[in-house]
Amino acid sequence: MKKNIGLIILIMLIIVLIGYVIASNVVHATKVIQNPIVTMEVENFGTVKIELYPEYAPNTVANFINLIQEGYYDGLTFHRAVEGFMIQGGDKEGTGSGTVEQTIKGEFAENGYEKNTLRHDRGVISMARSDYSNLGLTEEGYNSAFSQFFIMTDNNTNVNGYYAAFGKVIEGMEVVDAISKVESIQEKEEEDTTAEGENSEETTEETVKNPTITKMSVDTFGIDYGTPERQAAFDINSYLMQLYGLSF
């Protein structure tokens, strides 16, 4: 009789253990992973929240998170805006022409990366990069992104597949729209404003401070997105010097 009771208890323990394992697997399989959320505070404009999409561009997301956690973007500005297209920021020099020592590979279709199907619709954030195609250096341009990014203010199909989109604004799109209207960063077609005659007067524009990112932070909800894969940046200046036989 005691043997039978012991056997019954053992069987019950095995059943409980199996049930626990099954339940744990079900919970794990059905658990929704929260994507990283970036909070960007822009001085005198407000707060923008951006959801990152690692399923489309994992290394781009890892690189962006890494830079944020280093405090890289704190104090940088938005230096460029194209009406009906996007706003751009994230350059250390604040001009868009700052140099970097490392870059990441472009996660987009034209660079042989097929998993990124995120379209450049309004609110989408994407990586800015250099364009050396006029020099026949397509690959170097495709893999030249590092910290500069742009946020779409309208839908645009022309850049789909040519730039690494990796997230989207979920709060504060009105802040993005306000930044896009700042005259000091507007990129417009040049107009011939040269006045003729003795009575012409020179006009000077008041210097306006570009919109500043006071703080950028990210909540990864406990998920480690790893160390981004980076490569040495292509030195266009050295290339041109060698190409044309120039030297200092």
Steps between C-alpha positions, in 0.01 A plus 500: 500500500783740591667422168178589313470833687861583419444418134187718489686792657785457250258497208327811633833681533592405144164630374546827690852538362383434143216750546743764628735450203211521252361812667842668501546427130156637417567820695837541330354438155214744547701771677495825305844659481481876543701690240744766626351844555715810451414826675648808333467836672551800270562837660206743465310252282395204712537124525500240224462127567624252242445124489795310354451194280790255540318244285569719196850630573655331806853638473374851424281484811788365710725782378238767572435362850874485570548864401203610710628316806838670455327840503624564146193692385462724806566857389501429126267681261273465201693667220290426193136495396346443159141617472259212441776244552697477825708657779858388564730509803759309699820653360775589748592810299140611465541550126451155353863482385661378819741207463481173692750222560255210473190418299241224473387301199178621344212265574290564189410318180735677257789397726401134482304496827151372420347481851438873532163565336411800716374780278597864537159624603425804714655463846752231403859549620784394272879525482662777297812413303745635245453467125814435297318356198628780275850363569395142437530419871153360555593245767698755699198730505256225591712408804579851625230557765586544865311755710307729267132420462194650338129493586245504221246783499316349204486174306776452243542196277823616334717411799345160570769233472783756495514597867471300823165584658490363855216651704205738513377796704216391730461827693593861426465517123388860547847571641660355186274718283595809702871424459453462124381859480807658663638737236866461599500134397272519198654366182338670204586570139744785471349817361687784334448775755781724374372859483604724214554877503643752739197495730521127576542409864666194645280289722635296785324210666491479874687196621253255647606219730422163351263275698704324769454148636541561871463134593444171323431182699380150419302235686591151379268329752781280623603369160866514400533582131870429502808680376455648151721380218703792368774548247769758432355803324589561137729805478372691199758777544794259481338329201467828310855599587632174356268518201616845398857469629457767763701531819526741794 
